[in-house]
Amino acid sequence: MKKIEIKTGEISLIAELCTTDTAESIYKALPIESKAHTWGEEVYFSAPVDTSLESTAKNVIEPGEIAYWVEGKCIAIGFGPTPISKKNEIRLAAKTNIWAITKDNVKELLTVKDGDKIIINRLA
């Protein structure tokens, strides 16, 4: 199973890649270094990957699911309500491809601020 590390400041999330075209495209593009943006309880950042929307794409995700927003060419990590969420769901701005899953505490991302550096590296 392919694994990655997403690091920003003192926060480190280890994730396992899903078996999807998006996951493979992102893995091939690693390492990725970008600047964080926040939107409610979501951190997203640009990633130089071209891929298509997959049949399993969704805009309401579960904690730990790591998404790729095809139109915006961004990786998105939702960890709580966004400005368009209904109740406590994690609703992203558009349908996204889920390409990795982490069991780490994504709520740690609450401390991330716009402009913080984010790096994704291969682990295995």
Backbone as a printed PyTorch tensor [residue, N CA C, xyz], in Angstrom:
tensor([[[  0.8500,  -1.1850,   0.0000],
         [  0.0000,   0.0000,   0.0000],
         [  0.8910,   1.2430,   0.0000]],

        [[  0.6180,   2.1650,  -0.8990],
         [  1.3980,   3.3960,  -0.9720],
         [  0.9600,   4.3390,   0.1440]],

        [[  1.9690,   4.9830,   0.7610],
         [  1.6970,   5.9160,   1.8550],
         [  2.3880,   7.2370,   1.5950]],

        [[  1.7930,   8.2870,   2.1630],
         [  2.3560,   9.6290,   2.0390],
         [  2.3350,  10.3070,   3.4060]],

        [[  3.1130,  11.3870,   3.5010],
         [  3.0680,  12.2430,   4.6800],
         [  2.6960,  13.6450,   4.2080]],

        [[  1.7030,  14.2280,   4.8880],
         [  1.3160,  15.6200,   4.6530],
         [  1.7930,  16.3830,   5.8740]],

        [[  2.6780,  17.3620,   5.6530],
         [  3.2910,  18.0710,   6.7810],
         [  3.0850,  19.5710,   6.6330]],

        [[  2.6660,  20.1950,   7.7420],
         [  2.5810,  21.6420,   7.8210],
         [  2.9290,  22.0440,   9.2450]],

        [[  3.9600,  22.8390,   9.3910],
         [  4.4210,  23.2030,  10.7340],
         [  4.7540,  21.9520,  11.5230]],

        [[  4.1870,  21.8320,  12.7240],
         [  4.4270,  20.6620,  13.5820],
         [  3.4390,  19.5340,  13.3180]],

        [[  2.4980,  19.7370,  12.4040],
         [  1.4640,  18.7380,  12.1160],
         [  1.9560,  17.7930,  11.0310]],

        [[  1.7700,  16.4990,  11.2750],
         [  2.1300,  15.4800,  10.3010],
         [  0.9910,  14.4740,  10.2120]],

        [[  0.4500,  14.3040,   9.0170],
         [ -0.6050,  13.3150,   8.7840],
         [ -0.0540,  12.2440,   7.8570]],

        [[ -0.2120,  10.9850,   8.2390],
         [  0.1920,   9.8660,   7.4010],
         [ -1.0780,   9.3190,   6.7570]],

        [[ -1.0370,   9.1180,   5.4470],
         [ -2.2250,   8.6380,   4.7360],
         [ -1.8590,   7.5010,   3.7990]],

        [[ -2.8330,   6.6140,   3.5840],
         [ -2.6990,   5.5320,   2.6150],
         [ -3.4590,   5.9290,   1.3570]],

        [[ -2.8620,   5.6760,   0.2060],
         [ -3.5050,   6.0230,  -1.0490],
         [ -4.5990,   5.0230,  -1.4050]],

        [[ -5.6500,   5.5320,  -2.0090],
         [ -6.7080,   4.6980,  -2.5580],
         [ -6.2110,   4.1450,  -3.8960]],

        [[ -6.9230,   3.1940,  -4.4310],
         [ -6.5680,   2.6280,  -5.7280],
         [ -7.3900,   3.3500,  -6.7960]],

        [[ -6.9440,   4.5540,  -7.1560],
         [ -7.6480,   5.3660,  -8.1520],
         [ -6.6340,   6.0270,  -9.0800]],

        [[ -7.1260,   6.4850, -10.2250],
         [ -6.2600,   7.2170, -11.1540],
         [ -5.7530,   8.5070, -10.5210]],

        [[ -6.6140,   9.1770,  -9.7540],
         [ -6.2110,  10.4220,  -9.0970],
         [ -5.0830,  10.1700,  -8.1140]],

        [[ -5.2010,   9.1190,  -7.3060],
         [ -4.1500,   8.7920,  -6.3380],
         [ -2.8270,   8.5430,  -7.0560]],

        [[ -2.8780,   7.8260,  -8.1560],
         [ -1.6540,   7.5190,  -8.9030],
         [ -1.0440,   8.7910,  -9.5060]],

        [[ -1.8860,   9.6710, -10.0270],
         [ -1.3960,  10.9280, -10.6060],
         [ -0.7350,  11.8100,  -9.5500]],

        [[ -1.3560,  11.8990,  -8.3760],
         [ -0.7830,  12.7170,  -7.3010],
         [  0.5190,  12.0910,  -6.8150]],

        [[  0.5390,  10.7720,  -6.6470],
         [  1.7470,  10.0840,  -6.1790],
         [  2.9210,  10.3430,  -7.1300]],

        [[  2.6530,  10.2990,  -8.4320],
         [  3.7080,  10.5490,  -9.4210],
         [  4.2240,  11.9810,  -9.3540]],

        [[  3.3660,  12.9220,  -8.9220],
         [  3.7480,  14.3410,  -8.8600],
         [  4.5320,  14.7030,  -7.5920]],

        [[  4.6230,  13.7770,  -6.6360],
         [  5.2880,  14.0770,  -5.3600],
         [  6.7850,  14.1960,  -5.5290]],

        [[  7.4500,  15.0150,  -4.7290],
         [  6.9000,  15.8090,  -3.6250],
         [  6.1690,  17.0610,  -4.1390]],

        [[  5.1870,  17.4890,  -3.3660],
         [  4.4350,  18.7080,  -3.6730],
         [  4.6290,  19.6680,  -2.5140]],

        [[  4.9640,  20.9090,  -2.8250],
         [  5.0520,  21.9710,  -1.8150],
         [  4.0970,  23.0760,  -2.2450]],

        [[  3.2830,  23.5380,  -1.3020],
         [  2.2710,  24.5310,  -1.6370],
         [  1.9910,  25.4200,  -0.4330]],

        [[  1.0840,  26.3630,  -0.6280],
         [  0.6490,  27.2670,   0.4440],
         [ -0.8060,  26.9540,   0.7880]],

        [[ -1.0950,  26.8890,   2.0690],
         [ -2.4340,  26.5520,   2.5510],
         [ -3.4140,  27.7070,   2.3750]],

        [[ -4.6510,  27.3190,   2.1450],
         [ -5.7960,  28.2270,   2.1840],
         [ -6.8120,  27.5580,   3.0980]],

        [[ -7.6090,  28.3370,   3.7890],
         [ -8.6250,  27.7660,   4.6640],
         [-10.0020,  28.2680,   4.2450]],

        [[-11.0030,  27.4190,   4.4870],
         [-12.3980,  27.7400,   4.1810],
         [-13.2490,  27.0010,   5.2020]],

        [[-13.6620,  27.7120,   6.2430],
         [-14.3070,  27.0220,   7.3540],
         [-13.3150,  26.0270,   7.9410]],

        [[-13.7720,  24.8040,   8.1790],
         [-12.8840,  23.7670,   8.7020],
         [-12.4050,  22.8660,   7.5560]],

        [[-11.7780,  23.5160,   6.6110],
         [-11.1590,  22.8390,   5.4700],
         [ -9.8470,  23.5460,   5.1580]],

        [[ -8.8180,  22.7530,   4.8650],
         [ -7.5540,  23.2730,   4.3670],
         [ -7.4250,  22.7560,   2.9450]],

        [[ -7.1090,  23.6580,   2.0280],
         [ -6.8750,  23.2280,   0.6520],
         [ -5.6540,  23.9430,   0.0960]],

        [[ -5.0530,  23.3320,  -0.9100],
         [ -3.8250,  23.8870,  -1.4810],
         [ -3.6330,  23.3410,  -2.8870]],

        [[ -2.9760,  24.1460,  -3.7280],
         [ -2.8070,  23.7670,  -5.1270],
         [ -1.8560,  22.5800,  -5.2680]],

        [[ -2.1390,  21.7870,  -6.3030],
         [ -1.3110,  20.6240,  -6.6200],
         [ -1.2620,  20.4960,  -8.1410]],

        [[ -0.0700,  20.3460,  -8.7190],
         [  0.0870,  20.3330, -10.1800],
         [ -0.3010,  18.9910, -10.8000]],

        [[ -1.5950,  18.6670, -10.7560],
         [ -2.0670,  17.3690, -11.2290],
         [ -3.2490,  17.5710, -12.1770]],

        [[ -3.2090,  16.8590, -13.3000],
         [ -4.3330,  16.8530, -14.2320],
         [ -5.0130,  15.4980, -14.1460]],

        [[ -6.3020,  15.5080, -13.8290],
         [ -7.0720,  14.2740, -13.7520],
         [ -8.5340,  14.6150, -14.0120]],

        [[ -9.3430,  13.6010, -14.1790],
         [-10.7670,  13.7940, -14.4460],
         [-11.5900,  13.4580, -13.2050]],

        [[-12.8040,  13.9720, -13.1680],
         [-13.7200,  13.6470, -12.0870],
         [-14.0750,  12.1690, -12.1930]],

        [[-13.9310,  11.4450, -11.0980],
         [-14.2070,  10.0130, -11.0900],
         [-15.6730,   9.7430, -10.7630]],

        [[-16.1620,   8.5710, -11.0960],
         [-17.5720,   8.2290, -10.8720],
         [-17.9270,   8.2190,  -9.3870]],

        [[-16.9370,   8.0610,  -8.5330],
         [-17.1730,   8.0200,  -7.0840],
         [-17.0190,   9.3940,  -6.4210]],

        [[-16.8180,  10.4430,  -7.2150],
         [-16.6160,  11.7910,  -6.6650],
         [-17.8100,  12.2070,  -5.8040]],

        [[-17.5070,  12.9820,  -4.7470],
         [-18.5690,  13.4410,  -3.8520],
         [-18.1630,  14.7650,  -3.2260]],

        [[-19.1660,  15.4950,  -2.7190],
         [-18.8420,  16.7680,  -2.0680],
         [-19.0600,  16.7300,  -0.5610]],

        [[-19.6940,  15.7120,  -0.0180],
         [-19.7920,  15.5310,   1.4280],
         [-18.8710,  14.3700,   1.7730]],

        [[-17.8530,  14.6750,   2.5920],
         [-16.8310,  13.6800,   2.8930],
         [-16.8160,  13.3610,   4.3860]],

        [[-16.0680,  12.3360,   4.7260],
         [-15.8970,  11.9060,   6.1160],
         [-14.5390,  12.3890,   6.6250]],

        [[-14.4070,  12.5990,   7.9410],
         [-13.0960,  12.9710,   8.4860],
         [-12.0490,  11.9160,   8.1020]],

        [[-10.9140,  12.3910,   7.6380],
         [ -9.8350,  11.4830,   7.2510],
         [ -9.7560,  11.2400,   5.7580]],

        [[-10.8470,  11.5290,   5.0260],
         [-10.7970,  11.3910,   3.5750],
         [-10.0800,  12.6120,   2.9920]],

        [[ -9.1380,  12.3650,   2.1080],
         [ -8.3780,  13.4400,   1.4880],
         [ -8.8150,  13.5150,   0.0310]],

        [[ -9.2300,  14.7060,  -0.3670],
         [ -9.9000,  14.8850,  -1.6530],
         [ -9.0450,  15.6720,  -2.6360]],

        [[ -9.3900,  15.5290,  -3.9130],
         [ -8.7800,  16.3470,  -4.9590],
         [ -9.8920,  17.0300,  -5.7360]],

        [[ -9.8360,  18.3640,  -5.7590],
         [-10.8030,  19.1870,  -6.4770],
         [-10.2590,  19.3890,  -7.8870]],

        [[-10.8660,  18.6930,  -8.8540],
         [-10.3660,  18.6420, -10.2280],
         [-10.3400,  20.0300, -10.8690]],

        [[-11.4550,  20.7660, -10.8060],
         [-11.5380,  22.0710, -11.4730],
         [-10.5550,  23.0870, -10.8960]],

        [[-10.3340,  23.0360,  -9.6050],
         [ -9.4380,  23.9810,  -8.9530],
         [ -8.0040,  23.5210,  -8.8440]],

        [[ -7.7370,  22.2600,  -9.2650],
         [ -6.4080,  21.6490,  -9.1480],
         [ -5.8590,  21.8170,  -7.7310]],

        [[ -6.6930,  21.4100,  -6.7550],
         [ -6.3360,  21.5490,  -5.3370],
         [ -6.6130,  20.2670,  -4.5760]],

        [[ -5.7580,  20.0040,  -3.6020],
         [ -6.0050,  18.9680,  -2.6080],
         [ -6.7930,  19.6210,  -1.4850]],

        [[ -7.8310,  18.9370,  -1.0140],
         [ -8.6820,  19.4790,   0.0470],
         [ -8.7710,  18.4770,   1.1950]],

        [[ -8.5880,  18.9950,   2.4090],
         [ -8.7270,  18.1640,   3.6130],
         [ -9.7670,  18.8330,   4.4990]],

        [[-10.9620,  18.2700,   4.4890],
         [-12.0260,  18.7850,   5.3370],
         [-11.9900,  18.0860,   6.6820]],

        [[-12.2450,  18.8430,   7.7360],
         [-12.2140,  18.2380,   9.0740],
         [-13.3540,  18.7360,   9.9470]],

        [[-14.2900,  19.4620,   9.3720],
         [-15.4510,  19.9810,  10.0860],
         [-16.2910,  20.7990,   9.1250]],

        [[-17.2830,  21.4980,   9.6560],
         [-18.1910,  22.2670,   8.8000],
         [-17.4830,  23.3580,   8.0010]],

        [[-17.9610,  23.5510,   6.7690],
         [-17.5220,  24.6430,   5.9080],
         [-18.6860,  25.6430,   5.8240]],

        [[-18.4870,  26.7840,   5.2050],
         [-19.5800,  27.7580,   5.1140],
         [-20.8560,  27.2380,   4.4470]],

        [[-20.7890,  26.1640,   3.6490],
         [-21.9990,  25.6460,   3.0040],
         [-22.4930,  24.3300,   3.6130]],

        [[-21.9040,  23.9080,   4.7230],
         [-22.3210,  22.6600,   5.3680],
         [-23.7210,  22.7790,   5.9500]],

        [[-24.4100,  21.6510,   5.9740],
         [-25.6950,  21.5450,   6.6500],
         [-25.4350,  20.7660,   7.9330]],

        [[-25.7590,  21.3870,   9.0640],
         [-25.4700,  20.8160,  10.3840],
         [-23.9630,  20.6070,  10.5230]],

        [[-23.5300,  19.4110,  10.9070],
         [-22.1060,  19.1830,  11.1620],
         [-21.3840,  18.4330,  10.0530]],

        [[-22.0040,  18.3370,   8.8840],
         [-21.3530,  17.6090,   7.7930],
         [-20.1240,  18.3660,   7.2880]],

        [[-19.2600,  17.6420,   6.5960],
         [-18.1000,  18.2480,   5.9420],
         [-18.4600,  18.3450,   4.4550]],

        [[-18.9290,  19.5230,   4.0390],
         [-19.3550,  19.7290,   2.6490],
         [-18.3470,  20.6070,   1.9290]],

        [[-17.7340,  20.0390,   0.8990],
         [-16.7750,  20.7790,   0.0960],
         [-17.5200,  21.5900,  -0.9670]],

        [[-16.8240,  22.5120,  -1.6100],
         [-17.4460,  23.4330,  -2.5680],
         [-17.9210,  22.7400,  -3.8440]],

        [[-17.3340,  21.6040,  -4.1760],
         [-17.6870,  20.8850,  -5.4010],
         [-17.4180,  19.4010,  -5.1950]],

        [[-17.8820,  18.5890,  -6.1400],
         [-17.5570,  17.1650,  -6.0770],
         [-16.0560,  16.9950,  -6.2260]],

        [[-15.5040,  16.0850,  -5.4470],
         [-14.0660,  15.8500,  -5.4300],
         [-13.7770,  14.3560,  -5.4850]],

        [[-12.5840,  14.0240,  -5.9280],
         [-12.1180,  12.6290,  -5.9440],
         [-11.4350,  12.3320,  -4.6130]],

        [[-11.8610,  11.2900,  -3.9410],
         [-11.1780,  10.8470,  -2.7180],
         [-10.0000,   9.9890,  -3.1710]],

        [[ -8.7880,  10.4090,  -2.7800],
         [ -7.5950,   9.7150,  -3.2750],
         [ -6.7160,   9.1440,  -2.1710]],

        [[ -6.9760,   9.5330,  -0.9010],
         [ -6.1890,   8.9950,   0.2180],
         [ -7.0330,   9.0670,   1.4850]],

        [[ -6.6280,   8.2670,   2.4700],
         [ -7.3260,   8.2140,   3.7540],
         [ -6.2930,   8.2410,   4.8750]],

        [[ -6.5570,   9.0720,   5.8850],
         [ -5.6980,   9.0910,   7.0650],
         [ -6.5180,   8.7170,   8.2960]],

        [[ -5.8710,   8.0180,   9.2170],
         [ -6.4900,   7.7060,  10.5110],
         [ -6.0220,   8.6950,  11.5710]],

        [[ -5.1220,   9.6080,  11.1700],
         [ -4.6260,  10.6200,  12.1040],
         [ -5.7150,  11.6530,  12.3810]],

        [[ -5.5210,  12.4390,  13.4230],
         [ -6.5110,  13.4280,  13.8410],
         [ -6.4610,  14.6670,  12.9460]],

        [[ -7.3550,  14.7320,  11.9580],
         [ -7.3690,  15.8590,  11.0300],
         [ -7.8020,  17.1600,  11.7040]],

        [[ -8.4180,  17.0760,  12.8780],
         [ -8.8100,  18.2890,  13.6180],
         [ -7.5870,  19.1240,  14.0060]],

        [[ -6.4010,  18.5120,  14.0010],
         [ -5.1710,  19.2700,  14.2740],
         [ -4.9960,  20.4060,  13.2650]],

        [[ -5.6140,  20.2870,  12.1110],
         [ -5.4820,  21.3020,  11.0640],
         [ -6.1980,  22.6130,  11.4130]],

        [[ -6.9240,  22.6420,  12.5150],
         [ -7.5780,  23.8820,  12.9670],
         [ -6.5790,  25.0210,  13.1540]],

        [[ -5.3240,  24.6960,  13.4260],
         [ -4.3160,  25.7270,  13.6800],
         [ -3.6600,  26.2610,  12.3980]],

        [[ -3.9550,  25.6400,  11.2520],
         [ -3.3530,  26.0690,   9.9850],
         [ -3.9430,  27.4070,   9.5590]],

        [[ -3.0740,  28.2850,   9.0870],
         [ -3.4890,  29.6110,   8.6300],
         [ -3.1920,  29.7690,   7.1370]],

        [[ -3.9410,  30.6700,   6.4830],
         [ -3.6740,  30.9650,   5.0740],
         [ -2.2020,  31.3150,   4.8950]],

        [[ -1.5770,  30.7130,   3.9020],
         [ -0.1780,  31.0030,   3.6050],
         [  0.8100,  30.0510,   4.2470]],

        [[  0.3630,  29.2120,   5.2080],
         [  1.2770,  28.2370,   5.8060],
         [  1.7680,  27.2630,   4.7340]],

        [[  3.0240,  26.8570,   4.8380],
         [  3.6090,  25.9220,   3.8820],
         [  3.1260,  24.5080,   4.1780]],

        [[  2.7860,  23.7850,   3.1260],
         [  2.3760,  22.3800,   3.2200],
         [  3.2530,  21.5900,   2.2580]],

        [[  3.7530,  20.4630,   2.7320],
         [  4.5840,  19.5780,   1.8930],
         [  3.9980,  18.1670,   1.9520]],

        [[  3.9110,  17.5250,   0.7890],
         [  3.5070,  16.1240,   0.7280],
         [  4.6750,  15.3370,   0.1490]],

        [[  5.0530,  14.2730,   0.8680],
         [  6.1510,  13.4060,   0.4480],
         [  5.6940,  11.9550,   0.4100]],

        [[  6.3740,  11.1600,  -0.3920],
         [  6.1520,   9.7140,  -0.4190],
         [  6.7690,   9.0860,   0.8340]],

        [[  6.0880,   8.0960,   1.3900],
         [  6.6680,   7.3100,   2.4810],
         [  6.9390,   5.8820,   2.0130]],

        [[  6.0610,   5.3440,   1.1910],
         [  6.2300,   3.9640,   0.6970],
         [  5.5090,   3.8160,  -0.6230]]])
